[in-house]
Amino acid sequence: MAHKILIADDEPNIVVSLEFLMKQEGFDVRVAPDGDEALAQMSEFDPDLVLLDVMLPRRNGFEVCQEIRAHPEWRRSKIVMLTAKGRDIEMQKGLALGADAYITKPFSTKELVARVRQLLGVRP
């Protein structure tokens, strides 16, 4: 059974490339264009990992991360925050709120795939 990945990002170009990349790696993928939809998908889809943009409409990625970590049934999901905000303060905030990794845009697709695989315990 394929690992499930939720992509929460509102930039169509990034969503298309991330969705293609993750499907190419054999993952089952769903997409959420905003923070509210990401939380709705958590219940419905029960992803193993969330690729979470910080700058989302409705609820930002920090709020979504905090909400995921507040629900006992969602705590097992890994969270990789993706953002153009690469300052140390944002990175520290994301990790403090429960993110498992923080990757700044633009990012290497190789690096992202390696990190996702590592967090899910999947061998290349």
Buried (B, 14 or more C-beta within 10 A) or exposed (E): EEBBBBBBBBBEEBBEEBBEBBEEBEBBBBBBBBBBBBBEBBEEBEBBBBBBBBBBEBBBBBBBBBBBBEEEEBEEBBBBBBBEBEEEEBBEBBBEBBBBBBBBBEEEEEEBBEBBBBBBEBEE
